[in-house]
Amino acid sequence: MIPVVALVGRPNVGKSTLFNRLTRTRDALVADFPGLTRDRKYGRAEVEGHEFIIIDTGGIDGTEEGVETHMAAQSLQAIEEADVVLFMVDARAGLMPADEGIAKHLRSRKKKTYLVANKTDGIDADSVIGDFYSLGLGEIHPIAASHGRGVTQLIEKSLKPFIEIEEEVELTEEEENAAYWAAQEAEAEFDEEDEEFDPTTLPIKLAIVGRPNVGKSTLTNRILGEERVVVFDMPGTTRDSIYIPMERDGREYVLIDTAGVRKRGKITETVEKFSVIKTLQAIEDANVVLLVIDAREGISDQDLSLLGFILNAGRSLVIAVNKWDGMKPEDREHVKDMLELRLGFVDFARIHFISALHGSGVGNLFESVEEAYESATRRVGTALLTRIMKMAEEEHQPPLIRGRRVKMKYAHAGGHNPPIVVIHGNQVSDLPDSYKRYLMNYFRRSLQVMGTPIRIQFKEGENPYANKKNQLTATQLRKRKRLMQHLKKR
């Protein structure tokens, strides 16, 4: 499961600067959740290929009174839910009483904590950070968040317990040549692993998410009540969602529930404990996300924040507009107009109008869930993708870039869940966004992809494998072995 990192410290030590640097990539989302905790931010970040959720916790000043306030209590709760805490201090300002108060609390929680001395640019860090050893938190990690110095090393060290180390394969020159041709072969056809992979044999992990009191608990219990499935509360930490195995029409599912209401006797429970961490973790771990929206309250900024996180995570999406029963026809039309206006950026997702309380429309959700999962996991060959690309090019020529026509050469699959199409050619990276959107929509229509985002990547150069060390998969190693045996027989 994706790790969670919390930034802690008194005001103005650089937490927001570090947060913004870590979440600055295009794939990151900074989400402010209104009504939860003021100045508390959640983001999805990636450093050196390692993904994690980062929290900027505001409102801790280190005083006993401050810790007792509601705002500080919420920030301290985020610390409890985190896997790693980065305790930031200001190297230029030196040790402050507030730093000592925060350190005392962190020591009492026995949470994995890294002491980070920020603002060390332009000064002799070793001479100014010595006082911070008195905080009793061990090694001090000097960084300059504004310039990025030391940030990568800090994150890699703090995430080390959560990173799976992959063993590299050392190859001779002859083996590298064979691996090159094996990789070229993999470009032109399905990998054996892809051919053998059957997504229908795996349970679909379905996360039910939404803001507080939209009916997540009622919907989950309605689904389980219909199927009469025994509920298994799998053990985990306090921030873990509940994973509930179930079966419907011969298809296995695992419901990932964040509502925290599990007993059948509490189907009418209306108050839900909303945990942002549980929600973001559930989205990351799911194959398909079922976003529940309250029809009577419309689309909120919080709904849009969740949608943004779902899109950035590349997860398949089904939208359930709950509490549809009893609404007047004119109110229903107004809701549909608002959905069309505000959710145009997720027009690939099926929208269902349901009543979780009475069960109307709930059964139809699973058809869309399966459709989205099938679209996200479908394997498509290079020949078909290249043919679709050529058809799109014939119908709408790429624009001239610096007086030259962009030439798209071929396309191949770059991944699934979400589907990724990689297009190779000359100047393809310079294509305007409007043409990139045209290509994305053309591939979506041609492949009949529904319920999942589709991504297109552009690569330039004649040979994508030239001068590149091959990290071989098990499939490629088997192909290399067969090729070497064939060469020895000649």
C-alpha positions in Angstrom: 0.0 0.0 0.0 1.3 3.5 -0.9 3.0 5.0 2.2 1.9 8.2 3.9 4.4 10.9 4.9 3.4 13.8 7.3 5.2 17.1 7.4 5.2 18.5 11.0 6.7 21.7 12.4 5.9 25.1 13.8 4.7 27.8 11.3 7.2 29.2 8.8 9.8 26.5 8.8 9.2 25.6 5.2 6.6 22.8 5.3 4.5 24.3 2.5 7.6 24.9 0.4 8.6 21.3 0.7 5.1 20.2 0.1 4.8 22.2 -3.1 8.1 21.0 -4.4 7.1 17.3 -3.8 3.7 17.7 -5.4 4.8 20.0 -8.3 4.7 17.3 -11.0 1.8 17.1 -13.4 0.6 13.9 -11.9 0.4 15.3 -8.4 -2.8 16.7 -7.0 -3.0 19.2 -4.1 -6.4 18.9 -2.5 -7.8 21.2 0.1 -10.7 19.5 1.8 -13.1 22.1 3.1 -14.6 21.5 6.5 -11.9 19.2 7.8 -8.9 21.1 9.0 -7.8 24.5 8.1 -4.4 24.7 6.4 -4.2 20.9 6.2 -3.2 19.7 2.7 -3.0 16.3 1.0 -1.0 15.6 -2.1 0.1 12.7 -4.2 3.8 12.8 -5.0 6.6 10.8 -6.7 10.3 10.9 -6.1 12.7 8.7 -8.2 9.8 6.5 -9.2 8.5 6.0 -5.6 4.9 7.2 -5.1 3.6 8.4 -1.7 0.9 10.5 -0.1 2.1 13.6 1.6 0.3 15.7 4.3 1.2 19.2 5.2 -0.1 19.5 8.8 -0.8 23.0 10.0 -1.8 24.3 13.4 0.8 22.8 15.7 2.7 25.4 17.8 4.2 23.1 20.4 2.5 24.6 23.4 0.2 22.6 25.6 -2.7 24.9 24.9 -2.1 24.6 21.2 -2.1 20.9 21.3 -5.4 20.9 23.0 -7.1 23.0 20.3 -9.4 21.3 17.8 -7.2 22.4 14.8 -4.0 21.0 16.4 -5.8 17.8 17.4 -6.8 17.2 13.8 -3.2 17.7 12.7 -2.0 15.3 15.4 -4.5 12.7 14.1 -2.8 13.0 10.7 0.5 12.2 12.4 -1.1 9.1 13.9 -2.3 7.9 10.5 1.1 8.5 8.8 3.8 5.9 8.2 6.6 8.4 8.4 6.9 11.9 10.0 9.3 14.5 8.7 9.7 17.0 11.6 10.9 20.2 10.1 12.9 22.9 12.0 14.4 26.2 10.8 18.2 26.0 10.8 18.5 29.8 10.4 16.3 30.6 13.4 17.8 28.0 15.6 16.1 25.9 18.3 12.8 27.3 19.6 10.7 26.3 22.6 7.9 25.3 20.1 10.3 22.8 18.5 11.0 21.2 21.9 7.2 20.9 22.6 6.6 19.2 19.2 9.6 16.9 19.7 8.3 15.9 23.1 5.0 14.8 21.6 6.6 12.9 18.8 8.9 11.0 21.1 5.9 10.0 23.2 4.1 8.6 20.1 7.1 6.4 19.1 6.4 7.2 15.4 9.2 6.8 12.8 10.4 10.4 12.7 13.1 12.1 10.7 14.4 15.4 12.0 14.8 17.8 9.0 16.8 21.1 9.3 15.5 23.3 6.5 16.9 26.6 5.1 20.5 25.5 5.1 21.3 27.1 1.8 24.1 29.7 2.0 25.2 28.8 5.6 27.5 26.3 7.2 24.9 23.7 8.2 27.1 21.7 10.5 27.8 24.8 12.7 24.1 25.7 13.1 22.3 22.5 13.5 24.1 21.2 16.6 21.6 22.5 19.0 18.8 20.4 17.5 20.4 17.1 18.7 19.0 18.0 22.1 15.6 17.2 20.7 16.4 13.5 21.1 15.3 12.4 17.6 18.7 11.2 16.3 20.3 12.1 13.0 19.6 15.5 11.5 18.9 15.8 7.8 19.9 19.2 6.4 17.9 20.4 3.3 17.1 23.5 1.3 13.5 23.0 0.3 13.3 26.1 -1.8 16.1 24.9 -4.0 15.5 21.1 -3.7 18.9 20.4 -2.2 18.9 17.2 -0.1 15.2 16.6 -0.7 15.6 13.5 -2.9 18.0 11.8 -0.5 15.7 12.6 2.4 12.6 11.1 0.7 14.5 8.0 -0.5 15.8 7.3 3.0 12.4 7.8 4.7 10.7 5.6 2.2 13.4 2.9 2.2 11.4 0.5 4.4 8.5 0.6 1.8 10.6 0.2 -1.4 11.0 -3.3 -2.9 14.5 -3.7 -4.1 14.8 -5.2 -7.6 17.8 -7.2 -8.4 19.6 -6.0 -11.5 20.7 -8.5 -14.1 24.3 -8.1 -15.3 24.6 -9.0 -19.0 27.6 -9.7 -21.3 27.8 -7.9 -24.6 26.4 -10.9 -26.4 23.5 -11.1 -23.9 22.8 -7.4 -24.3 22.5 -7.8 -28.1 20.1 -10.7 -27.6 18.1 -8.7 -25.1 17.9 -5.9 -27.6 16.2 -8.1 -30.2 14.0 -9.6 -27.5 12.9 -6.1 -26.5 12.2 -5.2 -30.2 10.1 -8.4 -30.5 8.2 -7.3 -27.4 7.3 -4.0 -29.1 5.6 -5.8 -32.0 3.5 -8.4 -30.2 1.9 -9.3 -26.9 4.3 -10.4 -24.2 3.7 -14.0 -23.1 2.7 -12.7 -19.7 0.1 -10.6 -21.4 -1.2 -13.5 -23.4 -1.4 -15.7 -20.3 -2.9 -13.0 -18.1 -6.7 -13.2 -17.7 -8.1 -10.3 -15.7 -11.4 -12.1 -15.3 -9.8 -14.6 -13.0 -8.9 -11.9 -10.4 -11.3 -10.2 -8.0 -12.2 -6.6 -8.9 -11.1 -4.3 -6.1 -13.9 -1.7 -5.9 -13.4 1.3 -3.6 -16.6 3.1 -2.5 -15.6 6.7 -1.8 -17.3 10.1 -1.3 -17.6 13.0 1.1 -19.3 12.5 4.5 -23.0 11.5 4.7 -23.5 10.9 0.9 -24.6 7.3 1.7 -21.4 5.2 1.4 -22.3 3.1 4.4 -25.9 2.6 3.2 -24.8 1.6 -0.3 -22.2 -0.8 1.0 -24.6 -2.5 3.3 -27.3 -2.6 0.6 -24.8 -4.4 -1.7 -23.8 -6.8 1.0 -27.4 -7.3 2.1 -28.5 -8.2 -1.4 -25.7 -10.8 -1.7 -25.9 -12.1 1.9 -22.1 -12.2 2.1 -20.4 -12.9 5.4 -18.3 -9.8 6.3 -14.6 -10.3 7.1 -13.0 -7.4 8.9 -9.4 -8.0 7.9 -6.8 -6.8 10.6 -4.7 -3.7 9.9 -3.7 -0.4 11.2 -6.1 2.3 12.4 -6.0 4.0 8.9 -6.6 0.8 6.9 -9.8 0.5 5.0 -12.0 -2.6 5.5 -11.6 -5.1 2.7 -14.8 -7.2 2.2 -14.7 -10.1 -0.2 -18.0 -10.8 -2.0 -19.4 -12.5 -5.1 -22.0 -11.4 -7.6 -23.3 -13.3 -10.6 -20.2 -15.6 -10.4 -17.8 -12.6 -10.4 -15.6 -12.1 -7.4 -15.1 -8.6 -5.9 -13.3 -7.0 -3.0 -15.1 -4.0 -1.6 -12.8 -1.4 -0.1 -14.9 0.5 2.4 -13.8 3.6 4.2 -17.0 4.4 6.0 -16.3 2.3 9.1 -19.9 1.1 9.5 -20.0 -2.7 9.1 -22.7 -4.3 11.1 -25.9 -5.3 9.5 -27.9 -3.8 12.4 -26.6 -0.4 11.6 -27.8 0.0 8.0 -29.6 3.2 8.8 -26.4 4.8 10.3 -26.2 8.4 9.0 -23.1 9.7 10.6 -19.9 8.6 8.9 -16.3 9.2 10.0 -14.6 10.7 7.0 -10.9 9.9 6.8 -9.0 11.6 4.0 -6.2 9.1 4.3 -8.5 6.1 4.2 -10.1 7.5 1.0 -6.8 8.3 -0.8 -5.4 4.9 0.2 -8.5 3.2 -1.1 -8.3 5.0 -4.4 -4.7 4.0 -4.8 -5.4 0.3 -4.1 -8.5 -0.1 -6.1 -9.1 -1.2 -9.7 -12.3 0.7 -10.0 -13.5 3.6 -7.9 -17.3 4.1 -7.2 -17.7 7.8 -6.4 -20.9 8.5 -4.5 -22.5 12.0 -4.9 -25.4 13.4 -3.0 -28.1 14.4 -5.6 -29.7 16.9 -3.2 -26.5 18.8 -2.5 -25.1 18.7 -6.0 -21.4 18.7 -7.0 -19.2 20.2 -4.3 -15.5 21.3 -4.4 -14.8 18.2 -2.3 -16.3 16.0 -4.9 -14.1 17.6 -7.6 -11.0 17.2 -5.4 -11.7 13.5 -5.1 -12.3 13.2 -8.8 -9.0 14.9 -9.5 -7.2 12.4 -7.2 -8.9 9.5 -9.0 -7.8 10.8 -12.4 -4.3 11.4 -11.3 -4.1 7.9 -9.9 -5.3 6.6 -13.2 -8.2 4.6 -11.7 -11.3 3.5 -13.5 -14.4 5.4 -12.4 -18.2 4.9 -12.0 -20.3 7.7 -10.6 -23.4 7.0 -8.4 -25.7 9.9 -7.8 -27.5 8.9 -4.6 -30.7 10.0 -2.9 -32.5 10.2 -6.3 -35.7 8.9 -4.9 -38.4 11.5 -4.0 -36.9 14.3 -6.0 -39.2 16.5 -8.2 -38.8 16.2 -12.0 -37.6 19.8 -12.3 -35.0 19.2 -9.5 -33.8 16.1 -11.3 -33.3 18.0 -14.5 -31.4 20.7 -12.7 -29.0 18.0 -11.2 -28.4 16.5 -14.6 -27.6 19.9 -16.1 -25.1 20.6 -13.3 -23.5 17.1 -13.8 -23.1 17.8 -17.5 -21.7 21.3 -16.8 -19.2 20.4 -14.0 -18.2 16.8 -14.9 -17.4 17.2 -18.6 -13.8 16.3 -17.9 -14.8 12.8 -16.9 -17.2 12.2 -19.7 -15.8 8.6 -20.1 -17.4 7.6 -16.8 -20.9 6.0 -16.5 -23.3 7.9 -14.3 -26.0 6.1 -12.4 -28.9 7.6 -10.5 -29.7 5.4 -7.4 -31.3 5.2 -4.0 -29.0 3.3 -1.7 -31.7 3.3 1.0 -34.4 1.7 -1.2 -32.0 -0.2 -3.6 -33.3 1.3 -6.8 -30.5 1.3 -9.5 -27.9 -0.3 -7.3 -27.8 -3.6 -9.2 -27.0 -1.7 -12.4 -23.8 -0.4 -11.0 -21.9 -3.7 -11.4 -22.4 -3.8 -15.2 -20.6 -0.5 -15.4 -17.9 -1.6 -12.9 -17.1 -4.7 -15.0 -17.1 -2.6 -18.2 -14.6 -0.1 -16.7 -12.4 -2.9 -15.4 -12.4 -4.7 -18.8 -11.5 -1.5 -20.6 -8.7 -0.8 -18.2 -7.1 -4.2 -18.3 -7.6 -5.0 -22.0 -4.5 -5.8 -24.0 -4.1 -4.3 -27.4 -1.4 -5.2 -30.0 1.0 -2.8 -31.7 -0.4 -3.5 -35.1 -3.9 -2.4 -34.1 -2.7 0.7 -32.2 -0.6 1.8 -35.2 -3.5 1.3 -37.6 -5.8 3.4 -35.4 -3.1 6.1 -35.2 -2.7 6.2 -39.0 -6.5 6.4 -39.4 -6.6 9.4 -37.0 -3.8 11.0 -38.9 -5.6 10.6 -42.2 -8.8 12.1 -40.9 -7.0 15.0 -39.3 -3.4 15.9 -40.3 -1.1 17.0 -37.5 -0.3 20.7 -37.7 3.0 22.1 -39.0 5.6 22.6 -36.3 8.3 25.2 -37.2 7.4 24.7 -40.9 7.6 20.9 -40.8 4.9 18.3 -40.6 4.9 16.1 -37.5 5.5 12.5 -38.5 3.9 9.8 -36.3 5.6 6.5 -37.0 4.1 3.8 -34.9 2.2 3.2 -31.6 2.3 0.5 -29.0 0.9 -0.3 -25.6 2.8 1.2 -22.7 0.7 -0.2 -19.9 -2.7 -0.9 -18.6 -5.0 0.2 -15.7 -5.1 2.8 -17.0 -4.4 2.1 -20.7 -1.3 3.8 -22.0 -0.6 4.3 -25.7 3.0 5.3 -26.6 3.4 7.1 -30.0 6.8 7.3 -31.6 7.8 9.8 -34.2 9.5 13.1 -35.1 8.5 16.3 -33.2 5.6 14.4 -31.6 6.3 16.1 -28.2 5.6 19.4 -29.8 2.1 18.6 -30.8 -0.4 21.1 -29.4 -2.7 20.0 -26.6 -5.7 20.2 -28.8 -4.3 17.6 -31.2 -3.2 15.4 -28.3 -6.8 15.5 -27.0 -8.0 14.6 -30.5 -5.8 11.6 -30.6 -6.9 10.5 -27.1 -10.6 10.7 -28.0 -10.0 8.9 -31.3 -8.2 6.0 -29.5 -11.1 5.9 -27.0 -13.8 5.7 -29.6 -11.9 3.2 -31.8 -11.0 0.9 -28.9 -14.5 1.4 -27.2 -12.8 2.3 -24.0 -15.4 3.2 -21.3 -15.1 4.0 -17.6 -11.3 4.5 -17.5 -9.0 7.3 -18.4 -6.7 6.7 -21.3 -3.2 8.2 -21.5 -1.0 8.9 -24.5 2.7 9.3 -24.2 5.0 10.7 -27.0 8.5 9.6 -27.7 11.0 10.9 -30.3 14.0 9.2 -31.9 14.6 6.3 -34.2 15.2 3.6 -31.7 13.7 3.7 -28.2 16.1 1.0 -27.0 19.3 2.4 -28.3 22.0 3.0 -25.7 19.7 1.7 -23.0 20.5 -0.9 -20.4 17.8 -3.5 -20.5 16.1 -4.4 -17.2 14.8 -7.7 -18.4 11.4 -9.2 -17.4 11.0 -12.9 -16.8 9.4 -13.2 -20.2 12.3 -11.4 -21.9 14.8 -13.6 -20.1 12.9 -16.7 -21.5 12.9 -15.2 -25.0 16.6 -14.4 -24.7 17.4 -18.0 -23.7 15.5 -19.4 -26.7 17.3 -17.0 -29.0 20.7 -17.9 -27.7 19.9 -21.6 -28.1 18.8 -20.9 -31.7 22.1 -19.1 -32.4 24.2 -21.9 -31.0 22.5 -24.4 -33.4 23.5 -22.4 -36.5 
